[in-house]
């Protein structure tokens, strides 16, 4: 078995098949970390290729039959593929971007490549259909398949229990994360990968051709030919590593200084907005943290020795600490949940106290009831909620604070808490660029009590679930400009 400098806790063998030293290439099956840079899985694949003196073959495929497949999601991924095509060409590494033209057309592609491969390396992502897909492939390929966890600063398997509160997870991070802050992926994992490109197996280009330039450009005519939802158009945010890097630099230069105090105000527009690129793997948490450390002129020597569970332990500025708490504590809390639980989107997975109070108050009369279609159209009596839904539906993004209020109102206006959870999953995953992610499911379930505590007083419908109101939100936040842009009276965009 080829040795590795990748932390062992990030590597998982998904089958017991051998590494074939006489194969034609090492295959990196890119499914979640869709980037060339700072990519543990690509680094591992390149490592094996160098040890076996074989070329590297990178496959990035886009199915058309995943749930919620749409012009919006396809466009974002395709823009990332276009960046990758240019980046891998510059590195003289074979890159095969495949876009499935019809359901089932991609069947057999991976097996055809596996038949020629020394080994397969892929990404270890803990939710949506990806874990099932990897498990199924691992059973049928004739060579070793490894999955590599590059999701966060803390390897998922270090947190070997489910944490019920952010406070407890933060205490755990304070104890164990410092050791992992010295284990970052290399910036360019392809450095030292020399020699000719991998040969293309015979028949591959005929049966599973590379995506055309028009497809990689996400041209409307190319998208229109695909069997996906054309009712959810491309959003305002461009996908890919190039756009992700520009957004990261812009955040540090123009928004970070205001982030600590103003991030909840929609008008301030100082949230990072990085979650779509993080979700699709066009940007890694390691790249974000490394950029922040450089911006702060920070080193690990400034970490405070504490397990208090309180924020502000890394020795950065207050605003940077606030950002890191979102990037690491809250983001990776979701990954901690999803890699250990298959029921992450089920109502039954909520804390017992939350289920009990929601069920006790399920028969309570509602001030209003709406269907999924009415929610989707933003056709409620509440102009603030409608504005949030309009922003999400039209752009694919939603201001972080408004997403919390958005979720609470769906709970209040649904026929049951179980229905509310299902509606939130549907709306978020259909429209949000950062949906279908561990943070999607934990954020939605936070609305119904996960990672929270009982709140007095007892209220209709909510019971002791934390309550939020549109009226209080308008009073609390600076959002006149946001409402003018997205409110019921705004002109069509």
C-alpha positions, 0 to 999 in steps of 0.5 A: 500500500503506498505510504501517505503524508495525508493525516491517517484519520482523513483516509478511509479505505472503502473496499479491500481491493488491491492497488494495481501497480501495473495499471495505466493511471491513478484515478481521482474521482472528484465529487465534492472537493471540486478544485485543484488547489488545497485539496487533500484528496487530489494530494493523495491521488497525486501521491500514489501516482508519484509512488507508482510512477503512473500518470494521474487521471481526474474525472469530474462528472455531473449527473442529471438525475440528482434530486433538485437538479436545475439550471441553477445548480448545474450552472454553478458546477459547470462554471467550476468545471470550466475553471478546473479544465483550464487549471489542469490543462496548465498542469499537463494533467488529464482532466475529464469533465463529463456532463450526463446528457440523459438519465443513465447515460453515465452508467459504466463510465467509472467502471470503464476507468476503474478497469484501467486504474491502479487505484481510485481516490475520491472525496469523503462527503457525509450527506446528500446522495454522495455516501450511497454512491461511493459505497455502491461504487466501492463494491463493484470496482476491482481496485482499491478505493479510498475516500479522503476527508477534506471537509474542515479543519478538524477531520470528521473522525476525530469527533467520535461522538455527536455533540448536542450543543455548539458550546460543547463542540467548541470545548472539544475544538479547543482541546484537539484542533490546535494539533490539526492546524499544522496539518494543512493540504499543500497549496499545489498538490500537482507539483512534482507530477511529471511525465506525459498525460494519462492516455484516454481509454479506447471508446471513452470519448465516444461513449462518454465524451468530455463536456463541450465548450458550450456546456462548460460555459453553461450556455442556455441552449446547452442547458436546455437540452438537459433533463433538469429543472429549468424553472430554477434559473442560474443565480447571481453568484458565479461558481468556480475557484476563480470567483471563490478566490476573488470573493475571499479576497474581497471579504478580507479587504472590505467586509471583515473589519465590520463583520463582528458588529454588523454581520446580522444587518442585511443592509451592511452586506458584510457577511462572507457569502462563501458558503456556496463555494465551500459547499461545492468544494470550489474553496476549502475551509483550509484556504479560508483559514490560511487567508485569514491567518495571513490577514491577521498576521496570526500564528499558532503561538497565539492560541490560548490554552483553554477548554472553557467553551467560550469564543475568542480562544485563537488569539485573533481580533474580535471580528476574526474570532466571530468569523472563525466561530461560524467557519469552524464551530458552527460549520463543522458541527453540522459535519459532525452530525451528518457523518455519524447519523443517516437520519439528519433530515428526519423530524425524529432526529430532533432532541427529545425536548424539542419533539415533545413541545412541538407535538404538544402544540401541534394542534394549536391554531395557526394565524395563517397556513400556507402550502409549499407552492405558496411558500415557494412563490413568497405569497404570504401575508408577511412582507419581510418573509416574502422578501427573504423568499424572493431573494432566495428564489431569484439569486440562490442566496439568503442573508444568514440572519434572515434565513433563521427568521425565514425558517421560524415562520415556516414552522409557525405557518405549517400544519405540523412541525413535521410538514414544516421541516419537509417544506424547509428542506424542499425550499432550501435545497431547491433554491439555495446554492449552499443547500444539500449540505450538512449545514443545510440540515442542521440549520433547518433543524436548529429552527426546530430546536437542535443545538438550542435549549427551551425558551420561556415563555410558552407560546402557541405553536412553538411551545418552548422553541425559540421564537422570532418575529418579523416585527422585532427583526425590522426593529432590531436590524438595519434592513430598509435597503434590503427590503426596498430591493426584495420587498413586495413593492420592489420592481421585477429584476 
